Amino acid sequence: MGTRVLLRRVRADDEGRFLELAAASAELHRSWVALPRSAKEFAAYLARFDQASAVGMVVCLRDGGDLAGMVNINEIVRGSYQRGVLGYAAFLPHAGRGYMTEGVALAVRYAFDRLGLHRVEADIQPGNVDSVRLVERLGFRREGFSPAYIKIEGTWRDHERWALTNES
Ligand SMILES: CC(C)(COP(=O)(O)OP(=O)(O)OC[C@H]1O[C@@H](n2cnc3c(N)ncnc32)[C@H](O)[C@@H]1OP(=O)(O)O)[C@@H](O)C(=O)NCCC(=O)NCCS
C-alpha cells in the first residue's frame, strides 16, 4: 500500500468501471497501450493472468477506491532470468497526479519482494515521454532499442527497452 493508492489484483467485478475508464481514456492511451474494449475482451484479458506468467493489477485510490490505472507484470520468466515486463496505463480523470508513479513503484516492489524477480522491464515507444519520465523517476535505465518489437493495434512498433534490477 502506498500513501495515496493501493495495488490489488484486477478481478471480474472490475469489468464495468475498468471498461468505462478505459473508453474515457482512449485518447490518452492512443497507440501506446491496448486495453480491453468489451466484456468479451475483458474476460480474455483476465484469463491471461495465471499468476505464474502474468499478474494483472489495478491501482486504486485509497480515498474512495476508484481505479486510477492499471499495472501488469507480464512475460514472467523464471530459471536464470527471474524477470517480468511491466504494462501500465493511467485512467482519466486520475492521470497526472502522481498516482501512477506510486502505483508502478508498488508493482516494482511487489515484483522484487513478493515474486522474487531480479529484473523488471518496460518497453516504451519512442516519443512516449510521459512513460519515459515515469520509469526514469523510478530509477530505470535505458538499455537498448528494438525496431518493430511489439505489434500494437495491427502495427509492429519500435520500442526503447528500459529496465531496473533488484540489487538489494
Ligand atoms: C504513462 C502514464 C501511465 C503516466 O501516468 P500519469 O498519471 O501521468 O503519471 P503520474 O501522475 O504518476 O506522473 C505524471 C506527472 O504528475 C506529476 N504530479 C502531479 N501531481 C503530483 C503529486 N501530487 N504527487 C506526485 N507527482 C505529481 C508527476 O511529477 C509527473 O510529472 P512529470 O511527468 O511532468 O515530470 C500515462 O501517461 C498513460 O497512461 N499513458 C498512456 C499509456 C502508456 O503510455 N502506457 C505505458 C506504455 S509503455
The ligand as an SDF file (V2000), in Angstrom:
LIG
                    3D

 48 50  0  0  0  0  0  0  0  0999 V2000
    2.4970    6.9370  -18.8330 C   0  0  0  0  0  0  0  0  0  0  0  0
    1.3160    7.1950  -17.9110 C   0  0  0  0  0  0  0  0  0  0  0  0
    0.8750    5.8720  -17.2730 C   0  0  0  0  0  0  0  0  0  0  0  0
    1.7340    8.1690  -16.8080 C   0  0  0  0  0  0  0  0  0  0  0  0
    0.6050    8.3430  -15.9540 O   0  0  0  0  0  0  0  0  0  0  0  0
    0.3900    9.6720  -15.1030 P   0  0  0  0  0  0  0  0  0  0  0  0
   -0.9280    9.5490  -14.4580 O   0  0  0  0  0  0  0  0  0  0  0  0
    0.6190   10.8510  -15.9520 O   0  0  0  0  0  0  0  0  0  0  0  0
    1.5750    9.5240  -14.0620 O   0  0  0  0  0  0  0  0  0  0  0  0
    1.8270   10.3750  -12.7380 P   0  0  0  0  0  0  0  0  0  0  0  0
    0.6400   11.1860  -12.4040 O   0  0  0  0  0  0  0  0  0  0  0  0
    2.3590    9.4540  -11.7180 O   0  0  0  0  0  0  0  0  0  0  0  0
    3.0190   11.3230  -13.1860 O   0  0  0  0  0  0  0  0  0  0  0  0
    2.7760   12.3800  -14.1100 C   0  0  0  0  0  0  0  0  0  0  0  0
    3.1990   13.7220  -13.5630 C   0  0  0  0  0  0  0  0  0  0  0  0
    2.3740   14.1190  -12.4780 O   0  0  0  0  0  0  0  0  0  0  0  0
    3.1810   14.8180  -11.5650 C   0  0  0  0  0  0  0  0  0  0  0  0
    2.4110   15.0500  -10.3460 N   0  0  0  0  0  0  0  0  0  0  0  0
    1.3370   15.8530  -10.3260 C   0  0  0  0  0  0  0  0  0  0  0  0
    0.8450   15.8790   -9.0880 N   0  0  0  0  0  0  0  0  0  0  0  0
    1.5930   15.0760   -8.3220 C   0  0  0  0  0  0  0  0  0  0  0  0
    1.5680   14.7300   -6.9450 C   0  0  0  0  0  0  0  0  0  0  0  0
    0.6260   15.2050   -6.1380 N   0  0  0  0  0  0  0  0  0  0  0  0
    2.4910   13.8630   -6.4950 N   0  0  0  0  0  0  0  0  0  0  0  0
    3.4410   13.3890   -7.2930 C   0  0  0  0  0  0  0  0  0  0  0  0
    3.5180   13.7140   -8.6140 N   0  0  0  0  0  0  0  0  0  0  0  0
    2.6000   14.5570   -9.1220 C   0  0  0  0  0  0  0  0  0  0  0  0
    4.4080   13.9660  -11.5810 C   0  0  0  0  0  0  0  0  0  0  0  0
    5.5280   14.6170  -11.0180 O   0  0  0  0  0  0  0  0  0  0  0  0
    4.5990   13.7580  -13.0810 C   0  0  0  0  0  0  0  0  0  0  0  0
    5.2540   14.8790  -13.6370 O   0  0  0  0  0  0  0  0  0  0  0  0
    6.1040   14.8810  -14.9980 P   0  0  0  0  0  0  0  0  0  0  0  0
    5.9090   13.5870  -15.7320 O   0  0  0  0  0  0  0  0  0  0  0  0
    5.5690   16.0500  -15.7500 O   0  0  0  0  0  0  0  0  0  0  0  0
    7.5210   15.0570  -14.5830 O   0  0  0  0  0  0  0  0  0  0  0  0
    0.1290    7.8400  -18.6730 C   0  0  0  0  0  0  0  0  0  0  0  0
    0.5900    8.9870  -19.3600 O   0  0  0  0  0  0  0  0  0  0  0  0
   -0.5560    6.9200  -19.6600 C   0  0  0  0  0  0  0  0  0  0  0  0
   -1.4730    6.1850  -19.3130 O   0  0  0  0  0  0  0  0  0  0  0  0
   -0.1150    6.9350  -20.9080 N   0  0  0  0  0  0  0  0  0  0  0  0
   -0.7210    6.1250  -21.9770 C   0  0  0  0  0  0  0  0  0  0  0  0
   -0.4400    4.6480  -21.7730 C   0  0  0  0  0  0  0  0  0  0  0  0
    1.0500    4.3470  -21.7800 C   0  0  0  0  0  0  0  0  0  0  0  0
    1.8150    5.0210  -22.4520 O   0  0  0  0  0  0  0  0  0  0  0  0
    1.4570    3.3230  -21.0330 N   0  0  0  0  0  0  0  0  0  0  0  0
    2.8520    2.9220  -20.9520 C   0  0  0  0  0  0  0  0  0  0  0  0
    3.2320    2.1400  -22.1640 C   0  0  0  0  0  0  0  0  0  0  0  0
    4.9850    1.8210  -22.1580 S   0  0  0  0  0  0  0  0  0  0  0  0
  1  2  1  0
  2  3  1  0
  2  4  1  0
  2 36  1  0
  4  5  1  0
  5  6  1  0
  6  7  2  0
  6  8  1  0
  6  9  1  0
  9 10  1  0
 10 11  2  0
 10 12  1  0
 10 13  1  0
 13 14  1  0
 14 15  1  0
 15 16  1  0
 15 30  1  0
 16 17  1  0
 17 18  1  0
 17 28  1  0
 18 19  1  0
 18 27  1  0
 19 20  2  0
 20 21  1  0
 21 22  1  0
 21 27  2  0
 22 23  1  0
 22 24  2  0
 24 25  1  0
 25 26  2  0
 26 27  1  0
 28 29  1  0
 28 30  1  0
 30 31  1  0
 31 32  1  0
 32 33  2  0
 32 34  1  0
 32 35  1  0
 36 37  1  0
 36 38  1  0
 38 39  2  0
 38 40  1  0
 40 41  1  0
 41 42  1  0
 42 43  1  0
 43 44  2  0
 43 45  1  0
 45 46  1  0
 46 47  1  0
 47 48  1  0
M  END
$$$$
